[in-house]
Amino acid sequence: MRWLVGWSCTASGAGSGGGAPAVHPVGAQLLWEEPDPLWAVGDWRPDEVRVVHADGGPSRNSSFVTRLAVLGRCGADDDQLRAGLLAARGGALRHLTAWPGSYTAVAQIGRRITVAGDLAGARPVFHTAWAGGTAYATAALPLADLVEAQLDVGYLAAFLACPDSPEALGDGTPYAGVRRVPPGHALIVRDGARDVVGYEPTASLAVAAPEADAQQAVEGVREALVEAVRTRFAAPRHAPDLATGFPGGRDPGPVPGMGPAFRRAARGVPAPGIGADLSGGSASATLALLAAGLPGLPGTPPGHGAGAGERLLVVTFNDLVAGGGRARESELERARALAADPRLHHVVVAAAEEALPYADLMSGPLTDEPGPSLVTAERHRRRLAAGSADHLTGHGARQVLDAHPARLADLLMGRRRRHLVRPVTALARAAGPAAHSAVVPFTVYRAARRLARTSCREGLEEVAARLLSSGAAAAGGAPGGAVDASLAALTWCRPGPAARWLTGEALAEVSVRLQAAAVRPSGPPRRPGEQRAAAALGRYAADHRVLEQAAEIRGQRLHAPFLDNQVVRACRALPEALRVQPGARAAVLRAVLSGSGIRDLPPGWGATSHAAHAAAVRAGLRAYAAPLGQLFDAPLLADAGLVESAVVRGALQAAAEGADLPLDGLAEIVSVEVWLRRLLARRGTCWTGAGAPRQRAVAGGVVRRSL
């Protein structure tokens, strides 16, 4: 795991001359020194760590220093970074987030430090009070170790009960006292005091923002995706004196866990080069074809730049155990048709039972936080092992391109009722022949109108009351078809699929959280569709980060361009009327490829693969029913008062036998239990030195408490 950590203390407290504890992270590289130090921890590549100064060189006086650290893949050159730093000095923080790529930016201007998070939440920022000031990091666990934090059981209850609702989760983390900076916000620390501010403008609820032209918006998505792909594989865009990425342009020599020396010594790293997923999905295929066709990248003729002449390695996952019927065969056929391009080198990964969901749960690494991806991590690790050192994925495309059902209410609020006709008609057809009457369209329209007339406060209070009702045990509801799912999503807040298995005490705790959030000022009001779509993107990005850590292969970088700031902004500019149309995502991506000169796509391109995924999950539950049952013989979640072990064991057994239960909810409960066991089994902390904490975070274990 790679992370960034630093702190700022009060001028009279634990600064450089005020007795700061002698502590530093294990295996770290110091980017700049005290009184406000900053470290990079993990196997960062040299071109992923860059430091620039406003005047072109470091300053010895911390009161006048103006510098910027950028960690990750950033498409800006040094002059652009300095221009952004000067803009941030004047308060324009958005400039630090406007470059292509995926990165974290830390600006220091005197004693003021600004750490900008991203729009999706895939590169989060955390902070906590420490030593009379504030410590911050891009990972929560190191901060929890630093302050010897205990487990926040209330947060875990909210995570399971309402994972799609930032109102229930707040700015918390699984560790008590460690806070999260929301997506689209920046952390500002000055002399130890901290503040969290938003850098992204929000439209007023009373005045609808004018929609961009659809064709112009799609072209903006194409340009953003092309630049995002180019940024991943282009040569570093910084001056030779800063090529190492370290302060002063000097490489301090070999550092454990960093740079090419470590990668050469590592074993089992993927083949060098550029690769991509080619599962047949429209998003991953779009990125693969864009990467293969960009000048200077794999797939281009020799003599056209770095990487030219090299074929792009594309990987297709062929599940031989889970089946999937005709949907799986069609997916493979589309992948083979796309891979016939001479610029691509196609590899099919044949998966056995060991690659099913729920395989090898207890042997994986400890992630910063829990997430449903833990149950599929081994499956993804086997696929990624066949890829290249830099591997493109289409993760996040559905969340940034598709319309959340709540956007139907936004259309009503904007007096654009006619745009509801096609999506509502498509839902009626998806419900089957018996639903072709006016019942389904009227039901959906009525739910959208009700949401449009309901305030956020009323919606939160309604769900809080629902969690306390006599039917709270079934708060998560049962899985249904497309119509049921859309109706359930036409709310300001809703219980998640795992809520049905939580105890009444846990649901009561979450209800209290929602009631408090309902009366808490939350800034300018937003439209329900816009707010729920942002929440869904944040939840997915957080789980994608868990996947990156759980399926990590040393020496490999997993790239998700759809989660980049530049791409998220371009996708948000798409008109709502275009988003809600059936097949909008495939249509937008087809237009993106067409604008790049790629028009020959196989029949069925853009089809969904939900059936194959559900079949794999069912097969995994059947294959690993016994170890899953043992996992919940004495679960830590029961010790914390969140579930009853017998109830969860019965649900897992019923799902393995084919019962109609929400599989996503079971994955969430299993993943949190697995994460808790890995957390308590760890040894050592992330810190060393004379002032290092005496015990790791959550060292006392999980103790049942009264919620």
Secondary structure, DSSP 8 states (H G I E B T S, - for coil): --EEEEEEE-TTSSSTTTT----EETTEEEEE-TTS-EEEES---GGGEEEEETTSS--S-TTT-EEEEEEEEE---HHHHHHHHHHHHTT-GGGGG-SSEEEEEEEEETTEEEEE--SSSSS--EEEEETTEEEEES-HHHHHHHHT--B-HHHHHHHHH-TT-HHHHTT--SBTT-EE--TTEEEEEETTEEEEEE-S----SSS------HHHHHHHHHHHHHHHHHHHHS---S-GGGTT-SGGG---S--TT-HHHHHHH-SS--EEEEEEE-SS-HHHHHHHHHHHHSTTSTTS-TTSSTTTT--EEEEEEEETTT--HHHHHHHHHHHHHHHTSTTEEEEEEEE-GGGSTTTTGGGS---SS--GGGGGHHHHHHHHTTSEEEEE--TTHHHHHS--TTHHHHHHHTT-GGGGHHHHHHHHHHT-GGG-SSHHHHHHHHHHHHHHTS-HHHHHHHHHHHHHSTTGGGTT-----HHHHHHHHSSS----TTGGGB-HHHHHHHHHHHHHHHHS--SS---HHHHHHHHHHHHHHHHHHHHHHHT--TT-EEE-GGGSHHHHHHHHTS-HHHHTSTTHHHHHHHHHHHHTT-----TTTT---HHHHHHHHHHHHHHTHHHHHHHTTS-HHHHTTSB-HHHHHHHHHHHHTT----HHHHHHHHHHHHHHHHHHH--S-SEESTT--SS-TTTT-------
